[in-house]
Amino acid sequence: MSDLIVLTHAQRKLLKKLIKRGQKFKNNKIPIEQLGDLDFYNFDALKISGLIIEEYPYMPDATEDEMNAATTFLITDESLHYFEKYREYKFEQFLNGVVWPIVVATITSLVVNTPNWLPVLLRWMK
């Protein structure tokens, strides 16, 4: 799964917290005053990865500072489904790293050792 965005544990924890907060608001848009105390380093990492989008309102008579100030943060669809993709990725890693090597090693051992135990098995079957 090459489309999975790799996040640290702290970033995943923050994302889960923001998703829960976003469900309280319409369209998963969190007002900036509702963000509370956050780790802004990890918050910026989520913004850079595109899991959170800043929304700027259109105000025709606003100053430049007001126009550059985000008022809401949108939780994207990709971030809403991040943990499903993450579980699939971890399961795929488990299969490729543990299960398949054990299956292949078992089959290989059986095939390689067949000449040794086949005569004994044939004697038992008589």
TORKOL-4160 file (C-alpha; in steps of 0.2 Angstrom, whole numbers, padded with zeros to 4 digits, m for minus):
126
<pt num="1" X="0000" Y="0000" Z="0000"/>
<pt num="2" X="0011" Y="0014" Z="m0006"/>
<pt num="3" X="m0003" Y="0027" Z="m0004"/>
<pt num="4" X="m0003" Y="0026" Z="0015"/>
<pt num="5" X="0004" Y="0042" Z="0023"/>
<pt num="6" X="0016" Y="0037" Z="0037"/>
<pt num="7" X="0012" Y="0046" Z="0053"/>
<pt num="8" X="0021" Y="0045" Z="0070"/>
<pt num="9" X="0011" Y="0038" Z="0085"/>
<pt num="10" X="0009" Y="0056" Z="0091"/>
<pt num="11" X="0002" Y="0062" Z="0075"/>
<pt num="12" X="m0010" Y="0047" Z="0074"/>
<pt num="13" X="m0016" Y="0051" Z="0092"/>
<pt num="14" X="m0019" Y="0069" Z="0087"/>
<pt num="15" X="m0028" Y="0064" Z="0071"/>
<pt num="16" X="m0040" Y="0053" Z="0081"/>
<pt num="17" X="m0043" Y="0067" Z="0093"/>
<pt num="18" X="m0047" Y="0079" Z="0079"/>
<pt num="19" X="m0058" Y="0066" Z="0070"/>
<pt num="20" X="m0068" Y="0065" Z="0086"/>
<pt num="21" X="m0069" Y="0084" Z="0088"/>
<pt num="22" X="m0074" Y="0086" Z="0070"/>
<pt num="23" X="m0089" Y="0074" Z="0071"/>
<pt num="24" X="m0097" Y="0087" Z="0083"/>
<pt num="25" X="m0098" Y="0100" Z="0070"/>
<pt num="26" X="m0106" Y="0101" Z="0053"/>
<pt num="27" X="m0096" Y="0093" Z="0038"/>
<pt num="28" X="m0081" Y="0090" Z="0049"/>
<pt num="29" X="m0076" Y="0108" Z="0050"/>
<pt num="30" X="m0068" Y="0112" Z="0067"/>
<pt num="31" X="m0069" Y="0131" Z="0071"/>
<pt num="32" X="m0052" Y="0137" Z="0076"/>
<pt num="33" X="m0057" Y="0142" Z="0093"/>
<pt num="34" X="m0063" Y="0124" Z="0096"/>
<pt num="35" X="m0045" Y="0117" Z="0093"/>
<pt num="36" X="m0039" Y="0120" Z="0111"/>
<pt num="37" X="m0022" Y="0116" Z="0116"/>
<pt num="38" X="m0013" Y="0106" Z="0102"/>
<pt num="39" X="0004" Y="0100" Z="0098"/>
<pt num="40" X="0007" Y="0112" Z="0083"/>
<pt num="41" X="0022" Y="0103" Z="0076"/>
<pt num="42" X="0011" Y="0087" Z="0074"/>
<pt num="43" X="m0004" Y="0098" Z="0068"/>
<pt num="44" X="0007" Y="0106" Z="0055"/>
<pt num="45" X="0013" Y="0088" Z="0049"/>
<pt num="46" X="m0005" Y="0083" Z="0047"/>
<pt num="47" X="m0009" Y="0099" Z="0037"/>
<pt num="48" X="0007" Y="0096" Z="0026"/>
<pt num="49" X="0001" Y="0078" Z="0023"/>
<pt num="50" X="m0016" Y="0084" Z="0017"/>
<pt num="51" X="m0026" Y="0076" Z="0031"/>
<pt num="52" X="m0032" Y="0093" Z="0037"/>
<pt num="53" X="m0036" Y="0108" Z="0027"/>
<pt num="54" X="m0036" Y="0126" Z="0032"/>
<pt num="55" X="m0051" Y="0136" Z="0026"/>
<pt num="56" X="m0051" Y="0154" Z="0023"/>
<pt num="57" X="m0067" Y="0164" Z="0022"/>
<pt num="58" X="m0070" Y="0176" Z="0009"/>
<pt num="59" X="m0072" Y="0194" Z="0016"/>
<pt num="60" X="m0072" Y="0208" Z="0003"/>
<pt num="61" X="m0068" Y="0222" Z="0015"/>
<pt num="62" X="m0055" Y="0213" Z="0026"/>
<pt num="63" X="m0037" Y="0217" Z="0029"/>
<pt num="64" X="m0023" Y="0206" Z="0023"/>
<pt num="65" X="m0020" Y="0199" Z="0041"/>
<pt num="66" X="m0039" Y="0195" Z="0042"/>
<pt num="67" X="m0039" Y="0186" Z="0025"/>
<pt num="68" X="m0024" Y="0176" Z="0029"/>
<pt num="69" X="m0031" Y="0170" Z="0045"/>
<pt num="70" X="m0040" Y="0153" Z="0044"/>
<pt num="71" X="m0056" Y="0152" Z="0053"/>
<pt num="72" X="m0060" Y="0133" Z="0052"/>
<pt num="73" X="m0050" Y="0117" Z="0049"/>
<pt num="74" X="m0058" Y="0103" Z="0038"/>
<pt num="75" X="m0055" Y="0085" Z="0042"/>
<pt num="76" X="m0053" Y="0077" Z="0024"/>
<pt num="77" X="m0061" Y="0061" Z="0019"/>
<pt num="78" X="m0043" Y="0053" Z="0018"/>
<pt num="79" X="m0041" Y="0057" Z="0036"/>
<pt num="80" X="m0058" Y="0050" Z="0040"/>
<pt num="81" X="m0053" Y="0033" Z="0032"/>
<pt num="82" X="m0034" Y="0034" Z="0038"/>
<pt num="83" X="m0036" Y="0021" Z="0052"/>
<pt num="84" X="m0045" Y="0008" Z="0040"/>
<pt num="85" X="m0030" Y="0010" Z="0028"/>
<pt num="86" X="m0018" Y="0009" Z="0042"/>
<pt num="87" X="m0026" Y="m0008" Z="0049"/>
<pt num="88" X="m0025" Y="m0015" Z="0032"/>
<pt num="89" X="m0007" Y="m0010" Z="0030"/>
<pt num="90" X="m0003" Y="m0018" Z="0047"/>
<pt num="91" X="m0012" Y="m0034" Z="0042"/>
<pt num="92" X="m0003" Y="m0035" Z="0026"/>
<pt num="93" X="0014" Y="m0032" Z="0034"/>
<pt num="94" X="0009" Y="m0046" Z="0047"/>
<pt num="95" X="0005" Y="m0058" Z="0032"/>
<pt num="96" X="0020" Y="m0054" Z="0022"/>
<pt num="97" X="0032" Y="m0054" Z="0037"/>
<pt num="98" X="0026" Y="m0068" Z="0048"/>
<pt num="99" X="0013" Y="m0080" Z="0040"/>
<pt num="100" X="0019" Y="m0082" Z="0022"/>
<pt num="101" X="0037" Y="m0086" Z="0028"/>
<pt num="102" X="0031" Y="m0099" Z="0040"/>
<pt num="103" X="0020" Y="m0107" Z="0027"/>
<pt num="104" X="0034" Y="m0107" Z="0014"/>
<pt num="105" X="0046" Y="m0114" Z="0026"/>
<pt num="106" X="0034" Y="m0128" Z="0031"/>
<pt num="107" X="0031" Y="m0133" Z="0013"/>
<pt num="108" X="0049" Y="m0132" Z="0009"/>
<pt num="109" X="0054" Y="m0143" Z="0023"/>
<pt num="110" X="0040" Y="m0156" Z="0019"/>
<pt num="111" X="0046" Y="m0156" Z="0001"/>
<pt num="112" X="0065" Y="m0157" Z="0005"/>
<pt num="113" X="0062" Y="m0171" Z="0018"/>
<pt num="114" X="0050" Y="m0181" Z="0008"/>
<pt num="115" X="0063" Y="m0194" Z="0002"/>
<pt num="116" X="0067" Y="m0197" Z="0021"/>
<pt num="117" X="0050" Y="m0200" Z="0028"/>
<pt num="118" X="0041" Y="m0207" Z="0013"/>
<pt num="119" X="0048" Y="m0225" Z="0014"/>
<pt num="120" X="0043" Y="m0225" Z="0033"/>
<pt num="121" X="0026" Y="m0219" Z="0029"/>
<pt num="122" X="0023" Y="m0232" Z="0015"/>
<pt num="123" X="0028" Y="m0246" Z="0028"/>
<pt num="124" X="0016" Y="m0240" Z="0040"/>
<pt num="125" X="0002" Y="m0240" Z="0027"/>
<pt num="126" X="0005" Y="m0258" Z="0023"/>
